[in-house]
């Protein structure tokens, strides 16, 4: 049988894990937001190329 403290610890650990994974995902989105326009400019592509990645 799981105790209330054990359940709280499990939830806390999952919330911590989620927060870290969200931080990593937001960081990756930021990197993509910087890299995509630069790559389009270097390849002389239209601004709409790759835009679906943000949508």
ZAGUTI-789029 format. One line per field, with one value per residue: residue in three letters; chain; x, y, z negated of N, C-alpha, C, CB in turn. Coordinates in Angstrom, 2 decimals, always signed. Each point is the difference from the previous one (the first is absolute). Glycine has a CB too. Example, Ala and Ser with C-alpha at 12.3 -4.5 7.8 and 13.67 -1.06 7.14 Angstrom:
BEGIN
residu [ALA|SER] .
chaine [A|A] .
n.east [+13.19|+1.54] .
n.north [-5.69|+2.22] .
n.up [-7.80|+1.97] .
ca.east [-0.89|+0.82] .
ca.north [+1.19|+1.19] .
ca.up [+0.00|-0.06] .
c.east [+0.90|-0.77] .
c.north [+1.20|+1.09] .
c.up [+0.00|-0.73] .
cb.east [-1.89|+1.18] .
cb.north [-1.17|-0.63] .
cb.up [-1.25|+2.15] .
//
This chain:
BEGIN
residu [UNK|UNK|UNK|UNK|UNK|UNK|UNK|UNK|UNK|UNK|UNK|UNK|UNK|UNK|UNK|UNK|UNK|UNK|UNK|UNK|UNK|UNK|UNK|UNK|UNK|UNK|UNK|UNK|UNK|UNK|UNK|UNK|UNK|UNK|UNK|UNK|UNK|UNK|UNK|UNK|UNK|UNK|UNK|UNK|UNK|UNK|UNK|UNK|UNK|UNK|UNK|UNK|UNK|UNK|UNK] .
chaine [A|A|A|A|A|A|A|A|A|A|A|A|A|A|A|A|A|A|A|A|A|A|A|A|A|A|A|A|A|A|A|A|A|A|A|A|A|A|A|A|A|A|A|A|A|A|A|A|A|A|A|A|A|A|A] .
n.east [+0.85|+1.50|+0.61|-1.97|+3.11|-0.37|-1.87|+2.10|+2.30|-1.70|-0.58|+3.03|+0.91|-2.12|+0.80|+3.03|-0.73|-1.61|+2.34|+1.98|-1.99|-0.57|+3.08|+0.26|-2.38|+1.18|+2.82|-1.32|-1.54|+2.75|+1.31|-2.37|+0.18|+3.06|-0.39|-2.33|+1.39|+2.76|-1.25|-1.44|+2.72|+1.56|-2.23|-0.31|-2.72|-2.18|+0.56|-1.33|+2.93|-1.54|-3.15|-0.49|+2.20|-2.34|-2.55] .
n.north [-1.19|+2.19|+1.10|+2.09|-0.33|-1.70|+2.18|+2.31|-1.58|-0.38|+3.05|+0.85|-1.79|+1.20|+3.01|-0.60|-1.19|+2.53|+1.99|-1.55|-0.10|+3.15|+0.64|-1.72|+1.46|+2.90|-0.89|-0.97|+2.73|+1.57|-1.77|+0.53|+3.14|-0.08|-2.06|+1.34|+2.67|-1.46|-1.92|+2.32|+1.52|-2.48|-0.61|+3.30|-1.36|+2.03|+1.39|-2.94|-1.61|-1.42|+1.26|-3.12|+0.58|+2.01|-2.04] .
n.up [+0.00|+2.08|-3.09|+1.05|+0.51|+2.69|+1.27|-0.44|+1.50|+2.63|+0.27|-0.26|+2.40|+2.01|-0.58|+0.68|+2.81|+0.92|-0.56|+1.87|+2.46|-0.01|+0.14|+2.61|+1.50|-0.39|+1.21|+2.69|+0.48|-0.12|+2.22|+1.99|-0.31|+1.14|+2.40|+1.65|+0.74|+0.52|+2.18|+1.61|+0.39|+1.11|+2.25|+1.12|-2.13|+0.76|-2.81|+0.86|-0.60|-2.75|-0.19|-0.74|-2.45|-1.18|+0.53] .
ca.east [-0.85|+0.78|-0.35|-0.26|+1.31|+0.55|-0.76|+0.41|+1.36|-0.11|-0.55|+1.03|+1.04|-0.53|-0.09|+1.38|+0.39|-0.74|+0.55|+1.29|-0.24|-0.56|+1.11|+0.80|-0.79|-0.03|+1.34|+0.12|-0.82|+0.76|+1.10|-0.58|-0.45|+1.17|+0.68|-0.79|+0.14|+1.38|+0.18|-0.75|+0.74|+1.21|-0.39|-0.82|-1.33|-1.13|-0.25|-1.01|+0.62|+0.20|-0.90|-0.91|+0.63|-0.46|-1.46] .
ca.north [+1.19|+1.23|+1.02|+1.34|+0.62|-0.63|+0.51|+1.39|-0.04|-0.42|+1.13|+1.03|-0.43|+0.12|+1.42|+0.45|-0.55|+0.74|+1.36|-0.09|-0.33|+1.19|+0.95|-0.47|+0.20|+1.44|+0.35|-0.49|+0.87|+1.24|-0.27|-0.12|+1.34|+0.75|-0.70|-0.10|+1.17|+0.07|-1.02|+0.44|+1.10|-0.54|-0.81|+0.88|-0.60|+0.83|+0.04|-1.00|-1.32|-0.46|+0.68|-0.98|-0.53|+0.81|-0.11] .
ca.up [+0.00|+0.13|-0.99|+0.53|+0.23|+1.19|+1.14|+0.19|+0.55|+1.41|+0.75|+0.02|+0.94|+1.36|+0.32|+0.23|+1.29|+1.02|+0.08|+0.69|+1.40|+0.64|+0.17|+1.13|+1.22|+0.31|+0.45|+1.37|+0.85|+0.16|+0.94|+1.33|+0.41|+0.46|+1.08|+1.23|+0.87|+0.46|+1.03|+1.19|+0.63|+0.63|+1.16|+0.84|+0.09|-0.41|-1.45|-0.38|-0.05|-1.37|-0.94|-0.61|-1.22|-1.11|-0.11] .
c.east [+0.88|-0.47|-0.24|+1.30|+0.65|-0.69|+0.41|+1.39|-0.02|-0.50|+1.04|+1.09|-0.47|-0.14|+1.38|+0.48|-0.68|+0.56|+1.33|-0.19|-0.61|+1.08|+0.85|-0.74|-0.04|+1.36|+0.20|-0.81|+0.73|+1.15|-0.52|-0.45|+1.16|+0.63|-0.76|+0.13|+1.42|+0.24|-0.74|+0.76|+1.23|-0.33|-0.84|-1.38|-1.06|-0.18|-1.02|+0.59|+0.28|-0.92|-0.94|+0.59|-0.45|-1.51|-0.33] .
c.north [+1.24|+1.03|+1.34|+0.70|-0.58|+0.52|+1.44|+0.07|-0.38|+1.14|+1.10|-0.35|+0.12|+1.45|+0.57|-0.46|+0.77|+1.39|+0.00|-0.30|+1.17|+1.05|-0.39|+0.22|+1.47|+0.47|-0.42|+0.85|+1.31|-0.17|-0.09|+1.36|+0.85|-0.65|+0.02|+1.24|+0.14|-0.99|+0.39|+1.09|-0.52|-0.81|+0.80|-0.61|+1.00|-0.08|-1.03|-1.40|-0.35|+0.62|-0.97|-0.60|+0.79|-0.11|-1.37] .
c.up [+0.00|-1.04|+0.71|+0.33|+1.26|+1.26|+0.31|+0.61|+1.48|+0.87|+0.14|+1.01|+1.45|+0.43|+0.30|+1.37|+1.14|+0.17|+0.76|+1.49|+0.76|+0.24|+1.21|+1.32|+0.39|+0.51|+1.46|+0.96|+0.24|+0.97|+1.43|+0.53|+0.49|+1.23|+1.32|+0.89|+0.58|+1.15|+1.28|+0.74|+0.72|+1.25|+0.99|+0.28|-0.46|-1.51|-0.44|-0.10|-1.46|-1.02|-0.70|-1.27|-1.22|-0.22|-0.47] .
cb.east [-1.84|+0.35|+1.36|-2.11|+0.27|+0.55|-1.93|-1.42|+0.89|-0.44|-2.32|-0.49|+0.88|-1.22|-2.04|+0.47|+0.32|-2.04|-1.13|+1.06|-0.30|-2.20|+0.02|+1.09|-1.39|-1.77|+0.86|+0.36|-2.11|-0.62|+1.24|-0.74|-1.87|+0.41|+1.02|-1.57|-1.78|+0.74|+0.24|-2.16|-0.83|+1.08|+0.06|+2.09|+0.98|-1.11|+0.54|-1.73|+1.03|+2.29|+0.13|-0.90|+1.99|+1.89|-0.38] .
cb.north [-1.24|-0.44|-1.20|+0.14|+0.38|-2.04|-1.51|+0.70|-0.60|-2.35|-0.56|+0.53|-1.56|-2.14|+0.21|-0.08|-2.26|-1.32|+0.59|-0.78|-2.39|-0.46|+0.44|-1.72|-2.01|+0.34|-0.23|-2.32|-1.04|+0.64|-1.20|-2.33|-0.15|+0.75|-1.45|-1.46|+1.12|+0.71|-1.76|-0.58|+1.58|-0.06|-2.04|+0.91|-2.29|-0.36|+2.41|+1.40|+0.31|-0.36|+2.04|-0.52|-0.74|+1.55|+1.65] .
cb.up [-1.23|+2.49|-1.78|-1.34|-2.48|-1.34|-0.58|-1.94|-2.28|-0.74|-0.81|-2.40|-1.75|-0.33|-1.45|-2.48|-1.06|-0.53|-2.16|-2.13|-0.65|-1.11|-2.48|-1.49|-0.58|-1.76|-2.36|-0.88|-0.90|-2.32|-1.82|-0.56|-1.66|-2.35|-1.72|-1.24|-1.35|-2.33|-1.78|-1.13|-1.76|-2.25|-1.45|+1.05|-0.37|+2.24|+0.04|+1.11|+2.30|+0.62|+1.42|+2.27|+1.34|+0.45|+1.81] .
//
